Amino acid sequence: HDQLLAALSVHELDMVLSDAPLPAGSGFRAYSHLLGECSMTVFGSAELARRYRRSFPQSLNGAPLLVPLANSPLRRSLGFWLEDAGIQPKIVGEFEDSALLKTFGRQGVGLFVAPSIIAREIEAMYQVKSIGPIANVTERFYVISPERRIKHPGVVAITQAARQDLFS
């Protein structure tokens, strides 16, 4: 993340897409622009989906779960939700790379959460099944730009399309 922000600050990049806003006091001269937010869904291989779909979400108690790293906003939200629901899954893997996490999920190593807004794409790309939505866990997406007010035509187009087509 820091390498991308550094490249942004020296104008090697026009924007960075992120699941977190620019941290306060980061030292980077850039601005966070919220694109939108969406709920999350639990996914798993066909075998795991059959096993854990019944009695969802209570069925997640003791279930193998693949999660993002502890410092990610999604991991914190997921942790709060699990705690509030009294669910204690078995964490079998922590990942920084969401594509790698989904690949392990595809292989049946564990269940994972991903944005509900792209559920069909995730099912097709990773050959997994949706187990159930988690309405109380959301993920936010940001464009981080060197401009306080986005003017770059490419960044404007991406931002408008995301807000209108994905998050509307």
N, C-alpha and C positions, 0 to 999 in steps of 0.2 A: 504494500500500500504506500509506504513512504517513497519507494523508488518511482512509482507512478506520479505521486504528488510532486516529487523533485523534477521529473520530466515535464510536468505541467507548468511548474514555476519558471522554467527556462524556455517555454514555448515549443518544446518538442512534441507536446500533445495539446489538443484543443479542449479536451474534457476527459474526465474520469467518471465512469459509472461505479457507484458504490452502494453498499447496504448500510453505510453509516455516514453521517455528515462529517465535515472536516472538524477535527477536534479543536476545541478552543485553545488558543495559545500554541498552536502547532508550529508557528513560524513561517508557514506557507502563505503567500499572498494569493488567496483563492477564496471562492465563495461556494457554499452548498445550496443547491436548488432542489427542493423536493419534487420528485416525479410522481410518486404515489405510493400507496401501500396496499397489501393484499393479505388475505388469510393464508394459512398453511394447511397442507394435507399430509397425512402419513402414507408412505408407500412401502412396498416390499415385493420380493419375488412372488411368483404365483403361489408357491408352497407356503411362504410366510403369510401372505394375504389370506389364504384359506384358514390358517391357524388363528390369526389374530383379528379377523374382521368381526367375528361374533363378539358381542358384549363390548364393542369398542366404545369408549376409550379405556374402560377398566381392564380389558384384555392386555393392555400394554404393561401391566404390572408384571415384572420379571422378564419381559420380552427383550430380546437383543436389540439394541438401538445404536445407530451410527449418528454421531453428532458433530456440529462444527466446534471449533476451538472455544475454550471457556471465555475468552475475552470478546467474543462476537455478540452483537446485539440479539441475533436469533437464538443463540445458546442461552443467554440470560432469560429471554422471554419464555423459551421452552422450559427452562428449569423452574421458573416461577409457576407456570401452568401445571407442570407435573407435581410440584409440591402442593399447590392448592387443591389439586384433584386427589392427592394421596396416592399417587402412582409412582412406583419405584422400578423403572426398567433397569436392565443390565446394560451398562454402557460398554460396548465391545469395540468401539473405535472412535477416535477424535480426528477430525480432518480440517485442514486449512483450505483445501481445494474442494469445492462443491462437486465438480465433475468426478473427481476420484471417489468421493463419498458415495455418489450415485452408482458408480461402477461396482463398488463393493456391495452396495445394496442389490444390484442386479444379480450378483453372484450368490445371493442368499445369506450373506454374512450377518445382516441385520436390517431392521426397518430404518427408514429415514424420513425426514420432513423436507418438503419443498413447497414453493409457492403454488397455491391452488389455481392461480390465473393461467398457469402453463401445465396443468395436470395432464391433459391429453398428449402434449408434446413429450413430457417426461415418460409417460406410459409407453409411447411408441419408441422413443429413442433408447430407453434403458430396458425395455421389455419387462416392466414391473406393473403392479396393480395398485390402484388406490385402495386404501384401507378405510380411511375416513378423514373428514375435515376437522381441524382444530380452530374453531372460530375465534377463540380468545388469544391466539398467538398470531401476530402479524409481522410482516417484514416490510420495512420501508426501503425505498430506492431513491438515490440522489444522483444528480449530475453535479460534479465538482468542476468549476470553471474559473479561469483567471478573471472573468468579467463579473462584476456585481450584477449588471443587467445583461443578460445573454444577447449578443448581437451577431456572433458568428453564424452564417447561414446554415451550416451543417449541424451545429449544436442546436440551433433553433428548431430545425426540422425534426431532429431526433427527440427533443424535449416535447414538442407539440404532438408528435405521433404517439409517444408513450402516454402522455396525459389523456389524449383523446381516444386512442384505440385500446390501450392496455388497461388503464386505470379508471376509465370512465364508468 
